[in-house]
Amino acid sequence: MNRTRFSNRTVLVTGGGSGLGRAIALAFAAEGASVVVAGRTRATLDETVALVEGSGGTAVAQVADVARAADVEALVRTAVGRFGSLDVAVNNAGVFRGGQPVADLPEEDWRTLLDINVTGVLLALQAEVRQMRTQPNGGSVVNVSSNLGPHKQVPTTTAYAASKAAVSALTAGAALDHIADGVRINAVSPGASATTMSLRPGESEADRAARMKEESPLGRVSSTEEVAEAVLYLASDAAASVVGTDLVIDGGASL
Ligand SMILES: NC(=O)c1ccc[n+]([C@@H]2O[C@H](COP(=O)([O-])OP(=O)(O)OC[C@H]3O[C@@H](n4cnc5c(N)ncnc54)[C@H](OP(=O)(O)O)[C@@H]3O)[C@@H](O)[C@H]2O)c1
């Protein structure tokens, strides 16, 4: 594997303190990128930075709530101020709420999902593209959507699904709006992946593995490294003509 695909590139990863975001940050750093990780919890972000630095990479952490425009604007300023540009942004921060049918869905859960998963991606995208379109080499954005919503429906997950369907639509529309600015925008849509988000209430990892044998054609969750590899591909020069796509990584679960 070419380990220098992202040398001299600056990469922002929201939700970089855990799960997929941490794996994505580590993968970019391992291929030469300087990484800015963002989220609401200082301690987990600092852990990611320590992991990156422990393997010889470069990363900085910044506390930010993606649902606040001022926070995401500050993230872009940090990337550019510390490293000179913002070349890649991965809008990965997101939350899950579910468990009730639509009629019983708490309004607060709906608003939280839209606020973080949809408005958070929009605000981050706006700040990122405004910077990238000023750069001679433009930039690349990868939004983290889900197979739930744009590709598949599961009972009692409708609000989350609606939020992710919006992320996929936003990705395609923004990709069309901004490809002429030199900014490529794509999405990945993971299925159940090896993070705490895919554990049902009270479920152990062993329980989840047994459930996946039944539910997934592939028979297992995706590893965080597998999802990260797809994100790196979409962000890389090898994907120069890939625009507005939504790459499903779910072991065939949505087929
Ligand atoms: N795991 C799966 O099976 C799966 C499947 C499909 C899609 N996804 C998507 O993949 C993404 C990553 O999820 P994950 O599985 O890695 O779960 P996770 O470990 O819970 O990661 C979510 C991250 O987002 C951050 N975050 C949440 N709200 C935020 C906010 N308002 N501002 C900034 N950061 C925020 C969290 O950190 P703080 O709480 O510290 O802010 C956390 O680091 C999400 O968008 C999720 O919807 C996951």
The ligand as an ORCA input file, in Angstrom:
! r2SCAN-3c Opt
* xyz 0 1
  N     -21.362      2.208     14.081
  C     -22.253      1.943     13.149
  O     -22.755      0.811     13.054
  C     -22.652      3.009     12.159
  C     -23.391      2.634     11.034
  C     -23.759      3.588     10.098
  C     -23.389      4.909     10.297
  N     -22.683      5.268     11.419
  C     -22.322      6.678     11.570
  O     -20.929      6.763     11.748
  C     -20.612      7.949     12.481
  C     -19.668      7.585     13.613
  O     -20.362      6.741     14.527
  P     -19.617      5.671     15.463
  O     -20.203      4.369     15.188
  O     -18.160      5.858     15.390
  O     -20.193      6.106     16.881
  P     -19.532      6.895     18.086
  O     -18.344      6.161     18.587
  O     -20.639      7.215     19.023
  O     -18.985      8.214     17.401
  C     -19.747      9.372     17.209
  C     -18.809     10.552     17.454
  O     -19.488     11.755     17.151
  C     -19.197     12.707     18.166
  N     -20.306     13.653     18.249
  C     -21.603     13.379     18.533
  N     -22.310     14.508     18.556
  C     -21.440     15.515     18.268
  C     -21.571     16.910     18.146
  N     -22.753     17.533     18.329
  N     -20.483     17.650     17.827
  C     -19.285     17.044     17.659
  N     -19.093     15.718     17.764
  C     -20.171     14.965     18.071
  C     -19.032     11.880     19.432
  O     -18.194     12.514     20.367
  P     -18.768     13.435     21.574
  O     -19.978     12.742     22.118
  O     -17.617     13.502     22.491
  O     -19.082     14.744     20.933
  C     -18.353     10.623     18.899
  O     -16.946     10.736     18.919
  C     -21.949      8.547     12.913
  O     -22.325      9.577     12.028
  C     -22.904      7.369     12.768
  O     -24.236      7.788     12.564
  C     -22.304      4.354     12.345
*
